């Protein structure tokens, strides 16, 4: 494939991704990094525990893609409802940041990596707060 075509595809994908995800700010970059870390630690944990399965891995990738569809939905709803601040987007991203962070720690724990208790407690508290905020917004 021609380099110009590849450059065009990358530029278009980046532009559309940035638009639909509401920008490329620190919070979305954090989520992207944690999604990648979670997948990598999940694969590493499976390798160490002799349970690597390509079908499970593919489903994991599809779930990760789904996360970004939900973030895009939240961003589009923020824009559609005329909210000045990206409230739904931010809450959605924090929800996934805490889930991914806890999953990374779980994967590392399965690999025998010692985990700092303060980090585990902090992520658990963030998850509880995010879940509570989501419940309040629904009612």
N, C-alpha and C positions, 0 to 999 in steps of 0.2 A: 504494500500500500504506500502511496506517495506521502512524504513527510507533511505536505501542506494539508492533505486530507486528515491525517492523524492530528495535526495541530488544530484544525477546525473542529474535529470531534471533541477533543479535550476542552477547547475553549467554550464550545457550545454546552457541553455537559457541565462544566464548572459554572457557567453563567446561569443555566437553568437550575442547577442545584442550589446555588447561592440565593436565587430568587425564591424558590419554593421552600427553602429552609429558613428564610428570614434573615439572611446575611451569613457572614463567616466570622462571627465574633468569638470571644474567648469561650463562652459557654457551649457553643456548638462544636468548636474545636476540641474542647474537653470531652464531649460526648463521643466524637469520632475516635479520639485516641483510646478512650475506655472501651468502646465497642471492639476495636482492634486488639487491645490487650486481653479482653475477655475471650475472644476467639482463640488467640494464640495460647493463652494459659489453659483453655479448655482442651485444645489439641495436645498440648504438652502433658497435661494431666492424664489424658487418655493413653498417650504413648507410654508414660511411666507405669500406669496401671494396667497395661495390656488390654485396653478396651477400645482402641481406635476403630471407628466405623464410618465409612464414607457417607452412608445414607444419613446417619445422625449429623455428621458434619455439614452436609448439604442443607438439612433442615435448620441447622444453626445459622447458616448464612442467610437463609430466607427470613428467619426471625429478625436477624440484624437489619436486613433491608426493610422489613416491616416497621422497625423502630423509626426509621427516617420518613416513612410514609405518614406515620402518626404525627411526627413533628411538623411535617409539611401541612397536614390537615389542621393542626392547632394554629399554625401561622396564618393559613388562609382564613380560618374562622376569626382570628384577631383582626385581620384586615377587613373582612366582610362585616363584622359587627361594629367597626369604627372605633375600636379601642385604641387609645393613643399609645399605650404601652403594650408590649408584646406579652401580656399576662398569661394567656393559655400556652403560648409557645414556651415561655420560661418555666412554667410549672411542669409542663410535659417533659422538657429536657431535664429538669432536676429529678423528676421521677425516674427517668431512665439512667441518669448519672448514678443515683443511689443503687438502683438494681444492678447495674453493670459493676459498680465498685464492690458490692457484696458478692457478686458472682466471681469476680477476680480473686477475692480473698478466699472464697470457698475452693476455687480451683487450686490456688497456691497451697491451701491447707491439705488438700488431697495429695499434693506433691511432697508434703512433709516440710514445707517452708514455715518457720515460726512466724506468727502474726502478732503485731503490736495490739494489745487489748484496747488501747485508746482509739486506734484507728477503726477497729471493728465496732466499738460502741458508738463512735461518731457517725459512721455510715448507717448503723441501725436506727439511731435517733433521727437522722435526716430522712430515712425511709418512712418512719412513723409520722413525722411532720408532713411530709409530702403526701402520704396516704390520707391523713386527716384533712389537709387542704383540699384535696380532690373530692373527698366526701362532702365537705362543706359547699363546694361550688356546685355539686350535683343537686343539692337539696334547696 
